[in-house]
Amino acid sequence: MKTNEERMQDVLKHLDQLNHIKPDTIPNIDLYMDQVTTFMDEHLKKTKRYPEDKVLTKTMINNYAKNNLLPAPVKKKYAKEHMVLLIFIYYFKNLISFHDIEQLFRPLTEKHFSSSNGLPFEEIYSAILSQEEEELEHIKDDIIQKYHHSSKTFEGKGLEDGDLEYMRLFSWICELSFDVYLKKQVIERLIDDLGDTEPTKKKK
């Protein structure tokens, strides 16, 4: 059984191994759906929880288009702009609803997708990626800080070593979860502010 210290070191090692898809890695040629799914699965495989998980499937892509998250391909081919949107969807889909993603993406796709007047999608993606890479060190520091804070909980409660280790792990996970919960609330409020109407029921 791992100690919490070992778990923390594993988490930090995992974060260090994660690689974002670099803008110059995304093909400049249009791709068929099979090529899109292969590319995404290869470049995001380290983010999967289980080896058998799929990063992206044909069904997923069709579902994103059905929910207005992704503009239709041209002659069954997906451009670099589609790829950028699919990368964003991959990270957002486990955090917010399709309805929220559609709300968030709408100004982006209306003003900048295949537009000669808008910002190139590669430039948008590069700016966001740079910001996230800078933030990673702050995130790691925060995880460590929460770990050390949770390591002080349940002191003097008469718990056996194994139980104490678990209770402190539970405390650490709770601290991390509360942080995610609050930030999710903030994200949803910011997305709601994009529209002038009251929030509607989210699509599942």
C-alpha positions in Angstrom: 0.0 0.0 0.0 1.4 3.4 -1.0 1.9 6.1 1.6 0.3 9.5 0.9 3.7 11.0 0.4 4.3 8.4 -2.4 0.9 9.2 -3.9 1.8 12.9 -4.0 5.1 12.2 -5.7 3.2 10.0 -8.3 0.8 12.8 -8.9 3.6 15.4 -9.5 5.4 12.9 -11.8 2.2 12.4 -13.7 1.7 16.1 -14.2 5.3 16.5 -15.4 4.7 13.8 -18.0 1.5 15.4 -19.5 2.1 17.0 -22.8 -0.2 19.4 -24.5 -0.6 19.2 -28.2 1.7 21.8 -29.7 0.2 24.1 -32.4 2.9 23.1 -34.9 2.1 19.4 -34.3 -1.5 19.8 -35.6 -1.5 19.0 -39.3 -1.9 21.8 -41.8 -3.8 19.6 -44.1 -7.4 18.6 -43.8 -8.0 15.2 -42.3 -10.7 12.5 -42.6 -12.4 11.4 -39.5 -10.3 8.3 -39.0 -7.2 10.4 -39.2 -8.6 12.8 -36.7 -9.3 10.1 -34.1 -5.9 8.5 -34.6 -4.1 11.8 -34.2 -6.0 12.7 -31.0 -5.6 9.3 -29.5 -1.9 9.2 -30.1 -1.2 12.7 -28.8 -3.5 12.7 -25.7 -3.0 9.1 -24.7 -1.1 10.1 -21.5 -4.2 11.9 -20.3 -6.4 8.7 -20.3 -7.3 7.2 -17.0 -7.3 3.7 -18.4 -5.4 2.3 -21.4 -8.5 1.1 -23.0 -10.2 4.5 -22.9 -10.8 6.3 -26.2 -9.8 9.9 -26.5 -12.1 10.5 -29.4 -14.4 8.4 -31.5 -16.6 8.9 -34.6 -19.7 8.8 -32.4 -18.2 11.6 -30.2 -17.4 13.8 -33.1 -20.9 13.3 -34.6 -22.4 14.1 -31.1 -20.3 17.3 -30.9 -21.6 18.4 -34.3 -25.2 17.5 -33.3 -24.9 19.7 -30.2 -23.4 22.6 -32.2 -20.0 22.4 -30.6 -18.2 21.7 -33.9 -18.9 23.2 -37.3 -19.5 20.7 -40.1 -16.5 19.3 -42.0 -16.0 20.3 -45.6 -16.3 17.3 -47.9 -15.9 15.0 -44.9 -12.6 16.6 -44.0 -11.6 18.4 -40.8 -9.4 21.5 -40.9 -6.9 22.6 -38.4 -9.5 24.8 -36.8 -11.7 21.8 -36.2 -8.7 20.1 -34.5 -8.2 23.0 -32.1 -11.9 23.0 -31.2 -11.8 19.2 -30.6 -8.8 19.7 -28.2 -10.7 22.3 -26.3 -13.8 20.1 -26.2 -11.7 17.2 -24.8 -10.7 19.2 -21.8 -14.0 20.9 -21.2 -16.4 17.9 -21.6 -15.6 16.4 -18.2 -16.1 19.7 -16.5 -19.1 21.5 -18.0 -22.1 20.5 -20.0 -22.5 20.5 -23.8 -24.8 23.4 -23.5 -22.2 25.4 -21.6 -19.5 24.5 -24.1 -21.8 25.5 -27.0 -22.4 28.8 -25.2 -18.7 29.4 -24.7 -17.7 28.4 -28.2 -20.4 30.4 -30.1 -18.6 33.7 -30.2 -15.4 31.9 -31.1 -16.9 30.0 -34.0 -19.0 32.9 -35.3 -16.3 35.5 -35.3 -13.1 33.5 -35.8 -13.8 30.1 -37.5 -12.8 30.3 -41.2 -12.9 34.1 -41.0 -10.6 36.4 -42.8 -11.3 39.1 -40.2 -10.9 37.1 -37.0 -7.9 35.8 -35.2 -6.4 32.6 -36.6 -7.4 29.7 -34.5 -3.7 28.6 -34.2 -2.9 32.0 -32.7 -5.8 31.6 -30.2 -4.7 28.1 -29.3 -1.1 29.2 -28.8 -2.1 32.0 -26.5 -4.2 29.7 -24.3 -1.6 27.0 -24.3 1.1 29.4 -23.2 -1.1 30.5 -20.3 -1.8 27.0 -19.2 1.9 26.0 -19.2 2.7 28.9 -17.0 -0.2 27.9 -14.6 1.0 24.3 -14.2 3.7 25.2 -11.7 1.1 27.1 -9.6 -1.2 24.1 -9.7 1.6 21.8 -8.6 2.4 24.2 -5.7 -1.3 24.3 -4.7 -1.5 20.4 -4.7 1.6 20.2 -2.5 0.2 22.9 -0.1 -3.1 21.0 0.2 -1.3 17.8 0.8 0.7 19.3 3.7 -2.4 20.9 5.1 -4.3 17.6 5.0 -1.3 15.8 6.6 -2.1 17.8 9.8 -5.7 16.7 10.1 -7.0 14.1 12.6 -3.9 14.6 14.8 -4.4 13.1 18.3 -7.7 11.3 17.4 -6.3 7.9 18.4 -6.5 6.5 14.9 -4.3 3.5 13.9 -1.5 4.3 11.4 -3.3 2.8 8.4 -6.6 4.4 9.2 -4.9 7.8 9.9 -3.2 7.6 6.5 -6.6 6.9 4.8 -8.3 9.7 6.7 -5.6 12.2 5.7 -5.9 11.0 2.1 -9.7 11.5 2.3 -9.0 15.0 3.7 -6.6 15.8 0.8 -9.1 14.6 -1.8 -11.8 16.7 -0.2 -9.7 19.8 -0.3 -8.9 19.2 -4.0 -12.5 18.5 -4.8 -13.8 21.6 -3.0 -11.4 23.7 -5.0 -12.7 22.1 -8.3 -16.3 22.5 -7.1 -15.9 26.3 -6.5 -14.1 26.9 -9.7 -16.7 25.0 -11.6 -19.3 27.3 -10.0 -17.4 30.3 -11.2 -17.0 28.9 -14.7 -20.7 28.3 -15.0 -21.6 31.8 -13.8 -19.2 33.3 -16.3 -20.7 31.3 -19.1 -24.2 32.3 -18.0 -23.1 35.9 -18.2 -22.4 35.4 -21.9 -26.2 35.5 -22.5 -28.8 38.0 -21.6 -31.4 35.4 -20.5 -31.7 33.3 -17.4 -29.7 30.0 -17.5 -31.6 27.2 -19.2 -31.6 23.6 -18.2 -28.3 22.0 -19.2 -28.2 19.3 -21.8 -26.9 16.0 -20.5 
